Amino acid sequence: MSTHLAKSEHEVAYQDLYRLLKERTCANDLTSREVLAIAANMVGKLVAMQDQRTTTPELALEIVARNIEQGNAEALDVMNQLGGSA
């Protein structure tokens, strides 16, 4: 089984989700830890909804881990290009 990495075109879906989060939760008032907690909770729910006939828990967690690494690298690249830091 292959793991799936988010593609560049999936950035649009990320931006939509982030915009919705800001609109619905006053994200300007949320701490970065609270945003992380919301995202992690959503991921947990999405993992639970996987078809267990085709996606084992191990595969689901591998997909999550690889995409966390990818998202982290992408965010660091953007910050480096803009001269920022985390």
Secondary structure as GFF3:
##gff-version 3
##sequence-region A 1 86
A	DSSP	three_ten_helix	8	10	.	.	.	ID=ss1
A	DSSP	alpha_helix	11	25	.	.	.	ID=ss2
A	DSSP	three_ten_helix	27	29	.	.	.	ID=ss3
A	DSSP	alpha_helix	32	48	.	.	.	ID=ss4
A	DSSP	alpha_helix	57	82	.	.	.	ID=ss5
###
